[in-house]
Structures are given as structure tokens and as C-alpha cells.
């Protein structure tokens, strides 16, 4: 039986020399790989008590939606600024070169709701850290942070100390 790592393609020198890009589209394109990815992430949720799945744009949607569906929970998207049609709350965060801003609908998380936050990858942790701050600003409690892949060499977990963080695959490098 294949492991999820067997479905991830590693592309050397992309987007620049010395970087190994871990491509999840190869996981999504294979029915067995996709099924294994969702099942593996769901297993990491385990017995965690929660109310809502929050997924970050855009690949967090791909993994968060089927988890919410399977577990009969609601799903809330975290989007880039300007993409949501109703009143929003926002959070800015720093990128390697510059900054970005994410948003959620202002009525998407109710005070006291327990949240599982989902994304495809943790690298430096900036996007997920900002997403956690948004959820908490709205009164939610992040009870699990879940990734398909982790690039441990970029130390993103350091920004998430104090949270229950899990990843299906962990690559030691960048």
C-alpha cells in the first residue's frame, strides 16, 4: 500500500535554485492519493471535540471542505483581502518580502466555538498564525491546527507554540 509521500512530487530548483517544491497537485489528481490524504488528516483530528473547520485560501479549502463534510461540521473560508462579499474582519501579517492581509466574514465564528484550522502546508507559519489570531479575535478557540505537509526547516511551528499542531508528512528541509 502506498504512503501519502509516494503521491507528492518533489520538483527540484523550483521556484528558484536550491529549493525543492513539494507539489500536492499530484496528490489531488490521483483518486487513491486524495482519499488517503483526507483519511490521514481526519485520523489526526481523532477525538478532538470541535464545531467548525476553518480553511485558508486556497488549498486549505481543498482539504478542509471534505473534512467538514465527512465530520458533519460547518466550513469557514479564510480569504485574501477583498474576496468576501459581506462584512469582514481582517488581519495583516508579514511575508518574506512584504505583507499580506486575510479576511473572514464577521459572523462566521461565534464566541466559544471550537475550531480546527486546516491548510495544505506549513512553511514559515505566517498565514496560519494570522488565521489563528482572526479566529481568536472573533471569540473562537483553536483546538487543532492541521496540515498535509510540513517543511520543518522553515520553523513555522515556532509561531504556533501552545497549539495542538499536526501534519501528515514532515520534510526536514525547506
C-alpha positions as CSV (number, residue, x, y, z in Angstrom):
1,X,0.0,0.0,0.0
2,X,1.3,3.4,-0.9
3,X,2.0,6.1,1.7
4,X,0.9,9.7,1.1
5,X,4.6,10.7,0.5
6,X,4.5,8.4,-2.6
7,X,1.9,10.7,-4.2
8,X,3.8,14.0,-3.6
9,X,6.0,15.0,-6.4
10,X,9.3,16.8,-5.5
11,X,10.3,19.3,-8.1
12,X,14.0,20.4,-7.7
13,X,15.0,24.0,-8.2
14,X,11.5,25.5,-8.2
15,X,10.7,28.3,-7.9
16,X,14.5,29.0,-7.6
17,X,17.7,27.1,-7.5
18,X,18.2,25.1,-4.3
19,X,14.5,24.8,-3.4
20,X,12.6,21.5,-3.6
21,X,9.0,22.3,-4.3
22,X,6.6,19.7,-2.8
23,X,3.7,19.5,-5.3
24,X,0.3,18.5,-3.9
25,X,-1.5,18.6,-7.2
26,X,-0.2,15.1,-7.8
27,X,-2.0,14.0,-4.6
28,X,-5.2,15.7,-5.8
29,X,-5.0,14.1,-9.3
30,X,-4.9,10.6,-8.0
31,X,-8.1,9.2,-6.5
32,X,-6.2,6.9,-4.1
33,X,-3.9,9.7,-3.1
34,X,-6.7,12.2,-2.5
35,X,-8.6,9.6,-0.5
36,X,-5.5,8.8,1.6
37,X,-4.7,12.4,2.2
38,X,-8.2,13.2,3.5
39,X,-8.4,10.0,5.6
40,X,-4.9,10.7,7.1
41,X,-5.9,14.2,8.0
42,X,-9.1,13.0,9.5
43,X,-7.3,10.5,11.6
44,X,-5.1,13.3,13.0
45,X,-8.2,15.1,14.2
46,X,-9.1,11.9,16.1
47,X,-11.4,12.5,19.1
48,X,-10.9,16.3,19.1
49,X,-14.1,18.0,20.1
50,X,-14.8,20.9,17.7
51,X,-17.6,22.8,16.0
52,X,-16.2,24.2,12.8
53,X,-13.4,23.7,10.2
54,X,-11.6,26.8,9.0
55,X,-9.6,26.5,5.8
56,X,-7.1,29.0,4.4
57,X,-7.2,30.1,0.8
58,X,-6.9,28.2,-1.4
59,X,-5.5,24.8,-0.7
60,X,-6.9,24.8,2.8
61,X,-10.3,24.8,1.1
62,X,-9.4,21.6,-0.8
63,X,-8.6,19.7,2.4
64,X,-10.8,21.4,4.9
65,X,-14.1,21.0,2.9
66,X,-14.1,17.2,2.7
67,X,-13.1,17.0,6.4
68,X,-16.0,19.3,7.3
69,X,-18.3,17.3,5.1
70,X,-17.2,13.9,6.5
71,X,-17.5,15.0,10.1
72,X,-20.7,16.9,9.6
73,X,-19.2,20.3,10.6
74,X,-19.5,23.7,9.1
75,X,-16.7,25.2,7.0
76,X,-15.4,28.8,7.1
77,X,-13.1,30.1,4.5
78,X,-10.2,32.5,5.2
79,X,-9.7,34.6,2.1
80,X,-7.3,37.1,0.7
81,X,-8.5,40.7,1.3
82,X,-11.3,41.9,-0.9
83,X,-12.7,38.4,-1.9
84,X,-15.6,38.1,0.6
85,X,-18.9,39.9,-0.2
86,X,-20.2,40.7,3.3
87,X,-18.8,42.5,6.3
88,X,-15.4,41.1,7.3
89,X,-12.7,41.1,9.9
90,X,-9.2,41.2,8.7
91,X,-5.6,40.5,9.9
92,X,-2.3,41.7,8.3
93,X,0.8,39.6,8.5
94,X,4.4,39.7,7.2
95,X,5.6,37.8,4.3
96,X,9.3,37.1,3.4
97,X,9.2,40.2,1.1
98,X,6.3,42.4,2.1
99,X,2.9,41.8,3.8
100,X,-0.5,40.4,3.1
101,X,-4.0,40.6,4.6
102,X,-6.6,37.9,5.1
103,X,-10.3,38.1,6.0
104,X,-13.2,36.2,7.3
105,X,-16.9,37.1,7.4
106,X,-17.5,38.9,10.6
107,X,-20.3,36.4,11.5
108,X,-18.5,33.2,10.6
109,X,-17.2,32.3,14.1
110,X,-19.3,32.6,17.2
111,X,-17.8,33.2,20.6
112,X,-16.9,29.9,22.2
113,X,-16.8,27.8,19.0
114,X,-14.0,25.3,18.9
115,X,-12.1,25.4,15.6
116,X,-9.9,23.0,13.6
117,X,-7.8,25.1,11.3
118,X,-6.7,23.4,8.1
119,X,-4.1,24.2,5.4
120,X,-2.1,22.1,2.9
121,X,1.3,23.2,4.1
122,X,3.1,24.9,7.0
123,X,6.3,26.6,5.9
124,X,7.1,29.9,7.9
125,X,3.7,29.8,9.6
126,X,2.7,33.4,8.9
127,X,-0.7,32.7,7.2
128,X,-1.8,30.2,9.8
129,X,-0.7,32.4,12.7
130,X,-2.8,35.3,11.2
131,X,-5.7,32.9,10.8
132,X,-5.5,31.8,14.4
133,X,-5.5,35.5,15.5
134,X,-8.6,36.1,13.4
135,X,-10.4,33.2,14.9
136,X,-9.5,34.2,18.4
137,X,-10.4,37.9,17.8
138,X,-13.9,36.6,17.0
139,X,-14.1,34.6,20.2
140,X,-13.3,31.2,18.8
141,X,-10.9,28.7,20.3
142,X,-8.4,26.9,18.0
143,X,-8.3,23.3,19.3
144,X,-6.3,21.8,16.4
145,X,-4.1,23.1,13.6
146,X,-3.8,20.5,10.8
147,X,-1.6,20.3,7.7
148,X,-1.0,17.8,5.0
149,X,2.7,18.7,4.8
150,X,5.2,20.5,7.0
151,X,8.6,22.0,5.9
152,X,10.3,21.7,9.3
153,X,13.4,23.6,8.2
154,X,11.4,26.8,7.9
155,X,10.4,26.7,11.6
156,X,6.8,27.5,11.2
157,X,5.8,25.5,14.3
158,X,7.7,28.1,16.4
159,X,4.9,30.6,15.6
160,X,2.3,28.1,16.8
161,X,3.6,27.2,20.2
162,X,0.8,26.4,22.6
163,X,-1.4,25.0,19.9
164,X,-2.1,21.3,19.0
165,X,-0.4,21.1,15.6
166,X,-0.3,18.0,13.5
167,X,0.9,17.2,10.0
168,X,0.6,14.1,7.9
169,X,4.1,14.5,6.3
170,X,7.1,16.3,7.7
171,X,10.0,17.2,5.4
172,X,13.1,18.1,7.4
173,X,14.4,20.7,4.8
174,X,13.0,23.8,3.3
